[in-house]
Amino acid sequence: MLQRVTPYRSAQVLLYVASFGVVLWLFVQGQDFYRTPLLERAHHDGYWLWKAGGAYGHRLGVVGSSMMVLMLLYSLRKRVGALRRAGALGRWLDVHIYLGVFGPLLVALHSTFKVQGLVALSFWSMVVVAVSGVLGRYLYLQIPRTRAGEELAFAELEKQDRELSERLRSGFGLDDAQLGRLDTIVAVPSRTSLAAGFYRIVTDDLRLRASLRAFARGCRSVPRPVFREFERVVRQKATVHRRILLWDRLHELFHYWHVLHKPFAVVMYVFLVVHVAVALATGYGWVGRS
Amino acid sequence: MRREATFVALVVGAALVSAPARAQISPGPLARAHAKLEGSTRCLECHDPDKGVSPGKCLACHKPLQERIAAGKGLHARPEYRDCKTCHVEHQGLEYELVYWGKAGRKAFDHAQTGYPLAGKHAPLACEQCHKARSYLGSVTDCAACHKDEHRGQFAGRACSACHTQDAWKPAPGFDHAKTSWPLTGRHAPVACEKCHAARRPDPANAALTYRVFRAVAGKDCAGCHEDTHKGRLGSNCSSCHSTAGWRGAGVVTAGFNHAKTAYPLLGRHASVSCEKCHVPGRPMRLKHDRCTDCHADAHAGQLARRADGGRCESCHDVDGFRPARFSPEDHAKTAYPLLGAHLAVACDQCHRPAALAARAKGSPAPLRFASTRCADCHQDPHRGEVTRLVAKSGCEACHRVDSWRQVTFDHAQTKYPLAGSHVRVTCVACHRRTEGAETRLRFAGVPQACDGCHRDPHQGQLARAGGVSCERCHTTDNLKATRFDHSRDAAYRLDGAHARLACSACHRLESRGDVRFVRYKPLPTTCSGCHGPGRTPGNGDRP
């Protein structure tokens, strides 16, 4: 299912752009300090501002780690029955992803890219969790869902595929040969290793848009005025058909993704707690004492 | 889920349990100086849950620094340096230099902030030249911490900086010799220290070294440094005559010197003469003083050397002054030219004056001896040569005496015009005064000898004959009455009879001619009717 441009989507994009802007601005402000060799950082003018325990650095850490702690709300929403009715799971995921993108970025700034000691485990765990989150999001998108975020049944998917085939055939005059060629464009190799399969899925996905455009232009029987609509339907048909083909493979990948994402998240949180405890014990306080 | 839990347990356990990993709870290794504090269980030795890294924990170990801060001394006592971690940042690595000197480095450190500004020769020194220990603390501000006591305790108890600066060992501008027991005055002031403090003593600690003696300088008496040019003749108390202002000139304390103790006491005008007039600088102090001429030039240029006393000055002069000379008229009377009369009142230099000798140069001595003593040698001839023959014969003394110029004694009988009668009583000037133009003077040459040369003709020429008036026919020099006139003999009209009894004025009446009145002698009528007759009245030429 392709996402439509909705006010929610616009606000989401705006929030991401603004947040990336803030992060980029912070990075630019501190980049001179971040680029300074570790042994010379203490002599940098911005040391007491940008160092991890500095006036800015400490706050970046507090805000970033707070955001990551808030990410756990998504897990609660998924696991605690009482929260099952508290909003759509997709929205919770959006919040989870937003916090998962910018929390680690702020923590990265907080770390001043000096990653050593116990915190390194926490940091790299965070990196793994965040990157896996991005992959998970990708896989998540590959699995068709309802608007509420519930997974579609395989039969429903096949039904959509058939409806789209019929629409291409009757609405745009495509014959069976053309429809067959469209299916081969999104075809996936039947047996590969899990990692190679995932790689193929990603690369094919990136290639798919150009291939579909070339296919659509090859269909000369389609009248010019409806060509854009035709292209859209072709993409929809290809996506649905691809998801049918990848159904098993995606569910397998998603299972393994959980294995990767969750444990590292747990490690990250454990070390985060230790790190915060040490910081508090050594007198850095909640709002920073440089 | 079991696999996940196992994974988590493995990772967390590996991180927390293993000792090396446990040490990694720190954000970075401590610097080498603090390496002994390394370890995840020792965080709180520096950190405080409430205060973070507070100076209190640092100073609990760094006690010497704590004492200096408490005493308000040094850099760390300054408010801006109170927070240790501002400069001494930790957890930056084992090799991290804990003392941060700022971007310009250690050489640019402003040492004045420590309370001990580096100036002069201290400024360019490397830190280690003073701070020899690992710590920068210590009593390095004490000069003796680095410098040897060049005075070997001679100024013990006084700070080096009381005399010396950081610029150089010499000179020592803080040293004020005036505050010592021997203030330097006069010409002692600019003398280099070494000139007086020349003595050096061997260093008791190192025989190869010596040090200059400043205290107890040998002999504060002058002879300690100065040679006695008087060779002890004037005693040892130099300051009774000399001061530090100089050996000669202004330095001589004349008030303190008693010349009377010498062989030549200063008397009279000698007492006020400055020393240098006699004791010429650069010449020996001892002077010959037997004769005045040892100092004074012979004002008489040896003119008196032939005197019996050899011309000794003191025969005439004394120390109270060259003038007046003690040469009285009585002394002059013993000379070839005794002073008499008016000469006694004449000042010496009226005769004995250089100007009188035209041929002599100015400044030459007054002449005391003269080749001749003629009046004309001194006096001008007021008669302008009119009496030269007389002077040649008898000198001025023929008429004049030394008693007075005007007291003239001249025998007029020696002249061609001997004075007789009333002429004897007439003053010289009555006949010899002559006015020529504006000048009136006595004249002796060409004085007329005829009566009318001096006398007026009262007869208005009535009795003149050819050849002039012959007054002597009727008059003598005894008086003006015509004692020689006989009317019967000398007149053309013989008096007889009644005429002989008549008074002269009966016939010779007074007449006037203008303002002049005179007696009419002739012409008179010789006939009777000339005097007698009708209408004639006596006095009018007419006689009854």
Interface residues (C-beta under 8 A of the other chain):
Chain A: L38 L39 R41 A42 H43 Y47 A52 G53 K114 Q116 G117 L118 V119 A120 L121 S125 V259 K262 P263 V266 V267 V270 F271 V274 V278 L280 A281 T282 G283 Y284 G285 R289 S290
Chain B: R3 E4 F7 V8 V11 V12 A15 L16 A21 Q24 I25 S26 P27 G28 C43 L44 H47 D48 P49 D50 K51 G52 V53 S54 V89 Q92 G93 E95 Y96 Y100 K103
